[in-house]
């Protein structure tokens, strides 16, 4: 149970909230494409699970942790509070002396194959996640976001843009307990979408739909700002041009 107690002067009265898990799932309970299963097993090591509060992010993270454990991987968790529903073989860590940085230092000594970070909210959380991932530890982070692109954008300013695809390789968006969207990231040197001058070519992070490979967003530096540009579908782009011609 997760028990939160609020009392004056923080609240205007005494309130006790008790939350208990209502579901424990395995990866087999989710509808996963063969392509996604293979990626989770063989390649994905910088995974972000995102969704709105109560969407089932932590339930999926726990299922993923136990899948790794069953494949003879050493798995640890970083949580506050420690309430993921995982097997006893998975050690659950809290903030050491109130510091997640110290917990990260301990994990570098333990060297697990995977670590589940539930959940990323503050700047130091994102920095610990990135540091552990760049140190070679497979990371799974849980992030509140109403759209998958927002989970990626929360890393901007906390991680160098060019390093982003090395920190995050797979973004899984959960809604109402189901996987609704999967994105992957890659870095390319190209002319950003919407520009034409070759002199404007620069490193661009492309965010693609994992299943069909279509680029949906581009992230790049423009002066001192980091720009997120949504890539319009060909049909939508044609309709806009047609409407513009009629308007003119």
C-alpha positions in Angstrom: 0.0 0.0 0.0 1.1 3.6 -0.7 -0.2 5.8 2.2 -0.1 9.6 2.0 -1.2 11.7 5.0 -1.8 15.4 4.7 -2.6 17.7 7.6 -2.7 21.4 8.4 -1.0 23.8 7.7 -0.1 21.9 4.4 -3.8 21.1 3.8 -7.0 22.6 5.2 -7.8 19.4 7.0 -6.5 15.9 7.7 -6.6 13.7 4.7 -5.4 10.1 4.4 -5.1 8.5 0.9 -4.4 4.8 0.6 -3.5 3.4 -2.8 -3.1 -0.3 -3.5 -2.1 -2.1 -6.7 -5.1 -3.7 -8.5 -3.2 -5.5 -11.2 0.1 -7.4 -11.7 0.8 -8.2 -15.3 3.4 -10.0 -17.3 4.7 -9.0 -20.7 2.5 -11.7 -22.3 -0.6 -9.8 -21.1 0.3 -7.0 -23.6 -0.3 -6.9 -27.3 3.3 -6.6 -28.6 4.3 -6.9 -32.2 7.0 -9.5 -33.0 9.3 -6.5 -34.0 8.8 -4.8 -30.6 9.3 -8.0 -28.7 12.6 -8.6 -30.5 13.7 -5.0 -29.8 13.0 -5.2 -26.1 14.9 -8.5 -25.8 17.8 -7.8 -28.0 18.4 -4.0 -28.6 16.5 -1.6 -26.4 18.6 -0.3 -23.5 17.4 3.3 -23.1 13.7 2.8 -22.7 11.2 5.5 -21.6 7.7 4.4 -20.6 5.3 7.4 -20.6 1.7 8.2 -20.1 -0.7 10.2 -18.0 -1.1 9.4 -14.2 -2.9 6.1 -13.7 -2.4 4.9 -17.2 -0.5 1.8 -16.3 3.1 2.9 -16.8 4.5 1.3 -13.6 2.6 -1.9 -14.2 4.3 -2.2 -17.6 7.7 -1.3 -16.1 7.3 -4.1 -13.5 6.4 -6.6 -16.3 9.4 -5.5 -18.3 11.7 -5.9 -15.2 10.5 -9.4 -14.6 11.0 -10.3 -18.3 14.6 -9.2 -18.0 15.0 -11.2 -14.8 13.7 -14.3 -16.4 16.2 -14.0 -19.1 19.0 -14.2 -16.5 19.6 -10.4 -16.3 20.5 -8.6 -13.1 17.8 -6.1 -12.5 17.5 -3.3 -9.9 15.0 -0.5 -9.4 15.3 3.1 -8.2 12.1 4.3 -6.6 10.6 6.8 -4.2 8.6 5.3 -2.7 9.5 1.6 -3.3 6.2 0.2 -4.5 6.8 -1.5 -7.8 5.2 -5.0 -7.7 8.3 -7.1 -8.7 9.7 -10.4 -7.7 11.9 -10.8 -4.6 15.0 -11.4 -6.9 14.8 -7.8 -8.0 16.3 -5.4 -5.4 14.5 -2.1 -5.0 16.6 0.9 -4.1 15.4 4.2 -2.7 17.4 7.5 -2.5 20.6 6.8 -0.5 20.9 9.4 2.3 18.2 11.3 0.5 20.2 11.5 -2.7 19.5 9.7 -6.0 23.0 10.6 -7.2 24.4 8.5 -4.4 22.1 5.6 -5.4 23.4 6.0 -8.9 27.0 5.8 -7.6 26.1 2.6 -5.9 24.6 1.1 -9.0 27.8 1.8 -10.9 29.5 -0.4 -8.3 26.8 -3.1 -8.5 26.7 -3.0 -12.3 23.2 -4.4 -13.0 22.2 -5.3 -16.6 19.1 -3.2 -16.3 17.7 -0.6 -13.8 14.1 0.6 -13.6 13.8 4.3 -12.6 10.3 5.0 -11.4 9.8 7.8 -11.9 11.6 10.7 -13.6 10.4 14.2 -12.5 13.2 16.5 -11.4 16.3 17.6 -13.2 18.6 15.4 -11.0 16.5 12.4 -11.9 17.1 12.9 -15.6 20.8 13.5 -15.0 21.2 10.2 -13.0 19.2 8.3 -15.6 21.5 9.7 -18.4 24.7 9.1 -16.5 23.8 5.5 -15.8 22.8 4.9 -19.4 26.0 6.4 -20.8 27.9 4.3 -18.3 26.6 1.2 -20.1 23.7 0.2 -17.9 20.4 -0.6 -19.6 17.8 1.9 -18.3 14.0 1.9 -18.2 12.5 5.2 -17.1 8.9 6.1 -16.2 7.8 9.6 -17.1 4.5 11.5 -16.9 3.5 12.7 -20.3 0.2 13.1 -22.2 2.0 12.6 -25.5 5.1 10.5 -26.3 7.0 13.5 -27.7 6.6 15.3 -24.4 8.6 12.6 -22.6 11.4 13.2 -25.0 11.2 17.0 -24.7 11.6 16.7 -21.0 15.2 15.6 -21.6 16.0 18.7 -23.6 18.1 21.1 -21.7 19.1 18.3 -19.3 20.9 16.2 -21.9 23.0 17.4 -24.8 20.8 17.1 -27.9 23.4 15.1 -29.8 23.6 12.6 -27.0 19.8 12.1 -26.8 19.6 9.0 -29.1 22.3 7.4 -27.0 20.3 8.0 -23.8 16.9 7.1 -25.3 16.4 4.6 -28.0 12.8 3.5 -27.4 9.8 5.4 -26.2 6.6 3.4 -25.2 3.4 5.4 -24.7 0.8 3.7 -22.4 -2.8 4.7 -22.3 -5.5 2.8 -20.4 -3.2 0.0 -19.7 -2.3 -0.6 -23.4 0.6 0.3 -25.6 -0.7 3.0 -28.0 2.5 4.2 -29.6 6.2 3.3 -29.8 8.9 5.7 -31.0 12.6 5.4 -31.7 15.3 8.0 -32.1 18.2 8.5 -34.5 20.7 11.2 -35.2 21.3 12.5 -38.8 23.2 15.4 -40.3 20.7 17.0 -42.7 18.8 20.1 -43.7 16.0 20.4 -41.1 12.4 19.9 -42.3 11.0 23.0 -43.8 14.3 24.6 -44.7 16.0 24.6 -48.2 19.4 26.2 -47.9 22.2 23.5 -47.8 24.2 25.8 -45.6 21.6 25.2 -42.8 22.4 21.5 -42.6 23.1 20.4 -39.0 22.8 17.5 -36.6 19.1 16.6 -36.4 17.4 14.1 -34.0 14.7 12.3 -35.9 11.8 10.8 -33.9 10.2 7.9 -35.9 7.2 5.7 -35.5 8.8 2.4 -34.5 6.4 0.1 -36.5 6.4 1.9 -39.8 9.7 3.9 -39.7 8.0 7.2 -40.6 9.7 10.3 -39.2 7.1 12.2 -37.1 9.3 14.9 -35.4 12.7 16.6 -35.8 14.7 18.2 -33.0 17.6 20.5 -33.7 19.4 23.6 -32.5 18.5 26.9 -34.0 20.8 29.5 -32.5 20.6 29.1 -28.7 17.1 27.4 -28.9 16.2 23.7 -29.4 13.4 23.5 -31.9 10.8 20.6 -32.1 9.1 20.4 -35.5 6.3 18.0 -36.2 6.6 16.5 -39.7 3.3 16.7 -41.6 2.1 13.7 -43.5 2.1 14.0 -47.3 -1.7 14.0 -47.4 -2.0 16.7 -44.7 0.6 18.8 -46.5 -1.2 18.5 -49.9 -4.5 19.5 -48.3 -2.9 22.5 -46.7 -1.3 23.6 -50.0 -4.7 23.1 -51.8 -6.5 25.1 -49.2 -3.9 27.9 -49.4 -4.3 28.1 -53.2 -8.0 28.4 -52.8 -7.6 31.1 -50.2 -5.2 33.1 -52.4 
